[in-house]
Amino acid sequence: MADVYDRWHKSHPKPTEVECGEHKSRTRQMVPTADHGVGKRWQVRYRDLDGRQRKENFDTKAEADNRAAQVDVEIRRGSYVVPAETKQTLGAYAQKWLDANSVGPTTALRYEATVRNHIVEHLGRRELRSLNQPSVIQG
């Protein structure tokens, strides 16, 4: 489950700490953190499918809430992809896929030829994140 945190204000301030002069809240005491005013204010934290904690920062709470909801849906469906992994090229991903396959030698040769001739030659230098439109593939 993804949670949204305010990076600029403490979640559990001590009663003796000084309140923030810039931000006010009717429901809780707003005490600035060391990061107050630095970088993006809102942070989404969640655990990916491998159990590793991930963090993403956003300027507005609405953006963070939307991303948290999106991550929750992706994780439940099992379709979550680590954003950094979409930066690799299709050629590199295809090579990893070939290396991970445990098929017979004849099938492995056929897979390798298909990847080399039809994927790497035409789309191998493209990043995975750029292949999100059918028109790119058709072109």
N, C-alpha and C positions, 0 to 999 in steps of 0.2 A: 504494500500500500504506500502510495506517495503522499508525503506531507509537505506543507508549505511553511517556511520559517521566515521571520523578519530578521535579516542579518544586522540591521542597524540598532535594534533594541533587544534587551535581555528578556528572555522568557520568564525567568523567575528572579526578579530583582529583590535585593534585601530592602527592608523598610527604611533603612537609613541612607540609601543611595539617592543622589540628586536626580530629579526628573529632567527629561529632555526639554530644552527651551524651544525647539522648533516644532515638535510634534506633540499632540495631545490626544488622549483617549478617555472616553467616559467609562469604559469597562475595566481598564487596567492601568497600572503605573508604567509609564514609558521611561525607561532608563537607558541611555545610550551605551553601546558597546564600543570597543576600540576601533571597529570598522565603520562607525557612524559617518555617513557622508562619503564613504569610499566605495567605488564600484556599484554594482547593481544591488538593489535593496532586498529583493525577494529571492528565496532559494527553495528549490524543490529537491527533496531528498527521498531516495527510494532504494530498494535492493533489486538488482536485476535477476534474471533467471538462474544465474550461477551463484547468487547470494552475495555478490559484491555490492557495496554501497556506491551509489552514483549521486552526483549533485549537478544541478543546472541552475544558473542565476538569471533573473529577469528584472526588468526595470519596474514593471507594475505588478500588483497583486493579481489582477485579472489574467495577465499572461501566465503567471505562475500557477494559478488555479486551473486554467485550461490545460496546461502541460501536465499537471498532476493527474487530472482526469484522463487525459489521453494515455499516459503511461500506465495507469491502472487498467484501462481497457486492453492495451497491448499485452501487458503481462498476463492478464487472465486468459486471453486468447492464445497466448504462446507465440505471438507475432512480434514481440519486442526485439529490436535490433540496436546494439550499442552504437550511438551516433559516430564515434570515432572509426568504427569498422567500415562505415560507408565511404570513407575517403580512399580506401584501397582500390586499385584498378580491377576490372573484370578479369584481366589476364592473370593477375596474382591470385585472385580468388579461385579461378578455374584450376590453377596449378595446385593450390591447397586441396581442392576438391578431388583432383586426380590422385594426389598423394595419399589421401585418407580412404580411398576406395579399397575394398578388399574383395575384388572380383577375380575371375580366372584370367590367365594371361591373354587369351584371344580377345576377351571383352575389354580388358585394359588397353590393348593396342587399338581397338576400335574407338574407345572413348578418347584416347590421346589424339588420334587422327581427327576426330570430329571437333574436339576443342581447338586443336592447332589450326585446322583449315577453315572452320566456320565461325569460331568465336574470337580467338585471339587475333586473327588476321584482320577482322573487320571492327571489332569493338574492344579489343584487348587493352588499349590505352585509356579507355573511358573509365571514370570513377563510377563505382556502383551507385552513388547517390544521383548521378546524372541520367540513370536509366529508368526514371520514373514515369516516362511518357511513352505510349505506344508509338508515336510518330518517330521517336529517336531510333527505336528498334527497326521499324519499317524502312526508314531512310537508310 
